Amino acid sequence: MSSLLATSAALATTYVRVEKDGTKTYSDRPLPGGQPVDIQPAQTYSAPPTPTLPDSTRPREEQALTEAANFRYQCALAPRDDETFQNPETVTLSVAVTPGLRTGDEVQFSVDGARLTRGENPTSATLTLPERGTHTATVRIVDRYGKAVCNASSTFHVQRTSLNSPQRVPPPRPAQPLPTPH
């Protein structure tokens, strides 16, 4: 119905009248003092339809890129959120990844924004002699294209015994030698 109206509108005669101030008035009906105007149809373009190929006929590389773009890991970071460590020499950060880590993906650990270096195990890193206080641990896994495919964080606490702690038991005092008579 709308295409029929568009076609009939394109075939309708258009009239124009020039006013005393030079402005023009257009109408689809004859105007007193107006003249018919020949209006050319608007130029249009219709793009050819884009062929859609079934998944089985798409090139393997394109299919792999699509899968990679949608890939995400399920990951869990240790230490757990709000875990507390008493006088630790080290705190080990580790990530459990599902599915297993793919070739080319990189695991990045950081504590309080400072990047940690990993050892031989790609899914863990060690923080040596952490300062007392609250710390934020993060893990980020990026694919070979630099896209993050896992982000996790947790907050952990380090407590250090203070010499001023009321719970601290002071070491026994050495016995004072008795004065010797002269």
MILO-550151 format. One record per residue: residue in three letters; x, y, z of N, C-alpha, C in turn. Coordinates in pm, whole numbers, plus 50000, padded with zeros to 5 digits. Example, Ala and Ser with C-alpha at 12.3 -4.5 7.8 and 13.67 -1.06 7.14 Angstrom:
2
   residuo   n_east   n_north    n_up   ca_east   ca_north   ca_up   c_east   c_north    c_up
       ALA    51319     49431   50780     51230      49550   50780    51320     49670   50780
       SER    51285     49775   50708     51367      49894   50714    51290     50003   50787
***
This chain:
182
   residuo   n_east   n_north    n_up   ca_east   ca_north   ca_up   c_east   c_north    c_up
       MET    50083     49881   50000     50000      50000   50000    50087     50125   50000
       SER    50194     50129   50084     50279      50247   50090    50357     50266   49960
       SER    50395     50154   49893     50466      50169   49766    50373     50224   49660
       LEU    50242     50192   49667     50144      50245   49574    50130     50395   49594
       LEU    50127     50440   49721     50119      50583   49749    50245     50655   49702
       ALA    50362     50595   49722     50486      50658   49679    50489     50670   49528
       THR    50438     50569   49457     50437      50572   49311    50340     50679   49262
       SER    50220     50685   49324     50123      50784   49279    50170     50925   49314
       ALA    50242     50943   49425     50294      51074   49462    50402     51116   49364
       ALA    50482     51020   49316     50588      51053   49222    50530     51095   49087
       LEU    50413     51043   49052     50352      51077   48924    50267     51202   48932
       ALA    50235     51252   49050     50151      51371   49066    50226     51494   49017
       THR    50151     51591   48965     50210      51717   48919    50232     51809   49038
       THR    50343     51879   49038     50375      51974   49143    50370     52113   49084
       TYR    50313     52208   49160     50299      52346   49116    50381     52436   49206
       VAL    50434     52545   49145     50513      52641   49220    50465     52782   49186
       ARG    50466     52868   49290     50430      53008   49270    50536     53091   49342
       VAL    50587     53194   49272     50687      53283   49331    50613     53401   49393
       GLU    50635     53422   49523     50568      53529   49597    50639     53661   49571
       LYS    50580     53773   49615     50637      53906   49594    50774     53920   49661
       ASP    50794     53854   49777     50922      53865   49847    51027     53767   49793
       GLY    50994     53690   49690     51089      53598   49628    51081     53456   49680
       THR    51005     53431   49786     50992      53295   49836    50904     53216   49742
       LYS    50921     53086   49746     50844      53000   49657    50749     52916   49739
       THR    50629     52896   49687     50529      52811   49750    50504     52694   49657
       TYR    50516     52571   49713     50494      52449   49634    50363     52386   49678
       SER    50296     52318   49584     50171      52251   49615    50148     52138   49516
       ASP    50067     52039   49558     50028      51933   49466    49897     51967   49396
       ARG    49841     52088   49423     49719      52137   49358    49753     52266   49284
       PRO    49680     52296   49177     49708      52420   49104    49692     52541   49196
       LEU    49787     52634   49184     49786      52757   49263    49755     52875   49170
       PRO    49677     52973   49216     49656      53091   49132    49791     53159   49107
       GLY    49827     53179   48983     49954      53241   48946    50069     53142   48948
       GLY    50042     53012   48972     50148      52912   48980    50168     52841   48848
       GLN    50280     52775   48835     50315      52703   48714    50346     52557   48751
       PRO    50316     52462   48662     50357      52324   48689    50510     52313   48679
       VAL    50568     52228   48764     50713      52209   48768    50743     52064   48738
       ASP    50844     52042   48657     50886      51905   48626    50990     51864   48729
       ILE    50956     51771   48816     51047      51724   48921    51095     51585   48883
       GLN    51225     51570   48881     51285      51441   48848    51275     51348   48969
       PRO    51255     51219   48945     51249      51127   49058    51385     51122   49130
       ALA    51381     51098   49259     51502      51091   49339    51583     50969   49297
       GLN    51716     50985   49299     51803      50874   49265    51809     50780   49385
       THR    51792     50654   49360     51796      50555   49469    51894     50445   49432
       TYR    51933     50369   49536     52024      50257   49515    51979     50143   49605
       SER    51972     50026   49550     51940      49907   49628    52060     49815   49624
       ALA    52119     49790   49739     52235      49702   49745    52192     49559   49721
       PRO    52279     49482   49655     52244      49341   49635    52244     49270   49770
       PRO    52164     49167   49783     52160      49097   49912    52296     49032   49942
       THR    52333     49034   50071     52458      48973   50114    52437     48823   50125
       PRO    52522     48747   50059     52504      48602   50070    52540     48555   50210
       THR    52460     48470   50266     52490      48413   50398    52527     48268   50377
       LEU    52641     48234   50433     52689      48098   50420    52661     48023   50549
       PRO    52623     47898   50539     52609      47821   50663    52744     47809   50733
       ASP    52741     47786   50865     52865      47778   50943    52963     47677   50886
       SER    52914     47569   50832     53003      47464   50782    53081     47509   50659
       THR    53034     47611   50587     53104      47654   50467    53188     47779   50489
       ARG    53178     47842   50610     53263      47957   50638    53406     47910   50652
       PRO    53499     47992   50613     53639      47952   50629    53670     47925   50776
       ARG    53757     47828   50799     53790      47788   50937    53848     47903   51018
       GLU    53928     47986   50955     53989      48098   51027    53883     48195   51077
       GLU    53784     48224   50993     53675      48315   51033    53596     48253   51148
       GLN    53571     48123   51139     53499      48054   51245    53579     48059   51375
       ALA    53710     48041   51366     53796      48044   51485    53796     48184   51547
       LEU    53798     48289   51463     53796      48426   51515    53664     48455   51587
       THR    53553     48406   51532     53423      48427   51596    53419     48356   51731
       GLU    53469     48233   51735     53471      48160   51861    53563     48229   51962
       ALA    53678     48277   51916     53771      48345   52005    53711     48474   52060
       ALA    53635     48545   51978     53573      48670   52022    53470     48647   52131
       ASN    53407     48531   52134     53303      48501   52231    53354     48418   52348
       PHE    53482     48379   52350     53535      48290   52452    53554     48362   52584
       ARG    53518     48296   52695     53541      48347   52831    53578     48228   52919
       TYR    53668     48252   53014     53701      48153   53116    53612     48174   53237
       GLN    53592     48068   53311     53539      48077   53447    53663     48069   53535
       CYS    53687     48169   53618     53809      48166   53699    53779     48207   53842
       ALA    53854     48145   53934     53842      48175   54076    53981     48202   54131
       LEU    53994     48309   54206     54123      48354   54257    54139     48315   54404
       ALA    54257     48268   54439     54294      48246   54578    54409     48341   54607
       PRO    54414     48405   54721     54334      48383   54841    54189     48430   54823
       ARG    54102     48365   54903     53959      48401   54900    53940     48543   54951
       ASP    53826     48599   54918     53794      48734   54963    53790     48739   55116
       ASP    53855     48837   55174     53863      48862   55319    53940     48756   55396
       GLU    54026     48680   55330     54111      48583   55399    54220     48659   55475
       THR    54256     48609   55594     54355      48677   55678    54476     48586   55699
       PHE    54595     48644   55688     54721      48571   55709    54792     48632   55829
       GLN    54842     48546   55920     54915      48590   56038    55065     48572   56014
       ASN    55140     48681   56015     55287      48679   56001    55336     48591   55885
       PRO    55284     48608   55766     55328      48519   55657    55463     48561   55600
       GLU    55541     48461   55562     55664      48487   55488    55628     48514   55341
       THR    55529     48438   55291     55483      48454   55152    55332     48436   55147
       VAL    55271     48492   55045     55130      48468   55014    55127     48424   54868
       THR    55068     48308   54841     55061      48257   54705    54927     48290   54644
       LEU    54931     48353   54529     54810      48380   54451    54799     48271   54347
       SER    54679     48217   54331     54659      48115   54227    54520     48132   54169
       VAL    54504     48082   54048     54376      48092   53979    54336     47953   53930
       ALA    54210     47919   53954     54152      47796   53900    54077     47836   53773
       VAL    54111     47775   53661     54057      47815   53532    53978     47701   53470
       THR    53856     47733   53424     53773      47636   53353    53725     47699   53224
       PRO    53743     47639   53110     53822      47519   53081    53970     47548   53100
       GLY    54052     47448   53078     54196      47464   53097    54253     47577   53013
       LEU    54366     47627   53056     54433      47739   52990    54470     47702   52847
       ARG    54436     47789   52751     54467      47765   52610    54610     47810   52580
       THR    54669     47751   52478     54801      47793   52432    54792     47936   52382
       GLY    54886     48020   52423     54888      48159   52378    54820     48255   52473
       ASP    54743     48204   52570     54678      48292   52667    54776     48319   52782
       GLU    54773     48442   52835     54867      48482   52939    54794     48517   53067
       VAL    54845     48466   53180     54790      48495   53312    54872     48607   53374
       GLN    54804     48712   53421     54872      48827   53482    54819     48846   53624
       PHE    54909     48841   53721     54873      48863   53861    54923     48999   53905
       SER    54848     49063   53995     54895      49187   54056    54839     49199   54197
       VAL    54913     49270   54281     54869      49299   54417    54879     49451   54434
       ASP    54769     49511   54470     54761      49657   54487    54810     49730   54362
       GLY    54781     49673   54245     54816      49735   54118    54956     49707   54069
       ALA    55041     49645   54152     55178      49613   54110    55182     49470   54057
       ARG    55233     49456   53937     55237      49326   53871    55335     49232   53939
       LEU    55297     49104   53956     55384      49003   54014    55441     48917   53902
       THR    55562     48868   53920     55619      48775   53822    55582     48634   53865
       ARG    55552     48554   53764     55515      48415   53789    55639     48328   53788
       GLY    55628     48216   53853     55734      48116   53849    55710     48022   53732
       GLU    55741     47896   53751     55722      47798   53645    55575     47767   53622
       ASN    55492     47778   53725     55350      47747   53712    55278     47871   53657
       PRO    55214     47859   53540     55148      47977   53481    55023     48021   53555
       THR    54972     47940   53649     54848      47976   53717    54871     48018   53863
       SER    54996     48050   53900     55019      48099   54036    55137     48195   54039
       ALA    55140     48278   54143     55249      48372   54166    55262     48389   54317
       THR    55383     48427   54362     55409      48437   54505    55448     48581   54541
       LEU    55385     48630   54648     55417      48761   54705    55504     48733   54828
       THR    55627     48784   54827     55721      48759   54937    55717     48873   55038
       LEU    55714     48837   55165     55710      48930   55277    55610     49044   55257
       PRO    55483     49009   55248     55382      49114   55228    55373     49205   55350
       GLU    55350     49332   55326     55335      49427   55436    55203     49402   55507
       ARG    55196     49444   55632     55072      49426   55704    54968     49522   55648
       GLY    54841     49484   55660     54732      49567   55608    54644     49490   55512
       THR    54558     49563   55446     54464      49504   55352    54518     49522   55211
       HIS    54509     49416   55132     54562      49417   54995    54456     49367   54898
       THR    54464     49415   54774     54374      49369   54668    54455     49290   54567
       ALA    54417     49165   54549     54482      49078   54451    54392     49068   54329
       THR    54453     49074   54210     54377      49060   54086    54447     48962   53994
       VAL    54367     48895   53914     54418      48810   53807    54345     48850   53680
       ARG    54421     48854   53573     54365      48888   53441    54426     48791   53343
       ILE    54342     48727   53264     54391      48638   53159    54358     48704   53026
       VAL    54461     48719   52942     54441      48780   52810    54474     48678   52703
       ASP    54397     48684   52593     54424      48592   52482    54536     48648   52395
       ARG    54570     48576   52291     54684      48617   52208    54658     48746   52131
       TYR    54533     48793   52130     54499      48920   52064    54497     49036   52164
       GLY    54525     49007   52293     54527      49111   52395    54391     49136   52460
       LYS    54290     49056   52425     54156      49073   52481    54147     48998   52615
       ALA    54093     49065   52718     54076      49001   52848    53966     48896   52839
       VAL    53999     48772   52879     53901      48664   52877    53870     48615   53018
       CYS    53930     48679   53119     53899      48648   53259    53952     48762   53344
       ASN    53871     48807   53439     53912      48906   53538    53854     48863   53671
       ALA    53936     48858   53774     53888      48825   53908    53972     48901   54009
       SER    53912     48932   54123     53988      49000   54227    53937     48955   54364
       SER    54021     48974   54463     53983      48946   54601    54065     49037   54693
       THR    54015     49054   54813     54084      49134   54914    54130     49040   55024
       PHE    54257     49054   55064     54307      48971   55175    54379     49062   55274
       HIS    54398     49010   55394     54455      49089   55504    54580     49021   55557
       VAL    54680     49101   55591     54802      49050   55652    54814     49115   55789
       GLN    54826     49029   55890     54844      49080   56026    54983     49040   56073
       ARG    55049     49134   56135     55182      49111   56190    55176     49139   56339
       THR    55237     49053   56417     55241      49073   56561    55328     49194   56592
       SER    55277     49280   56676     55351      49401   56713    55413     49380   56850
       LEU    55523     49446   56875     55585      49439   57007    55494     49502   57112
       ASN    55401     49587   57067     55311      49653   57160    55178     49579   57175
       SER    55164     49464   57114     55039      49390   57118    55011     49338   57258
       PRO    54886     49357   57308     54855      49306   57443    54857     49154   57449
       GLN    54837     49087   57336     54838      48941   57336    54981     48884   57336
       ARG    55078     48967   57307     55215      48920   57299    55267     48890   57440
       VAL    55321     48775   57452     55381      48737   57580    55528     48777   57573
       PRO    55571     48862   57665     55711      48904   57658    55803     48786   57692
       PRO    55921     48786   57635     56015      48676   57665    56057     48684   57812
       PRO    56091     48571   57870     56132      48576   58011    56260     48659   58027
       ARG    56266     48728   58139     56382      48812   58166    56496     48722   58214
       PRO    56616     48755   58174     56728      48674   58226    56744     48704   58377
       ALA    56780     48601   58445     56799      48617   58589    56916     48710   58615
       GLN    56895     48801   58712     57000      48893   58748    57098     48821   58840
       PRO    57223     48832   58814     57318      48766   58905    57314     48834   59043
       LEU    57325     48754   59141     57325      48806   59279    57458     48873   59306
       PRO    57452     48980   59380     57580      49048   59409    57665     48959   59500
       THR    57787     48959   59476     57880      48877   59556    57934     48963   59672
       PRO    57935     48907   59794     57989      48985   59906    58140     49002   59891
       HIS    58197     49105   59941     58340      49129   59933    58407     49097   60058
***
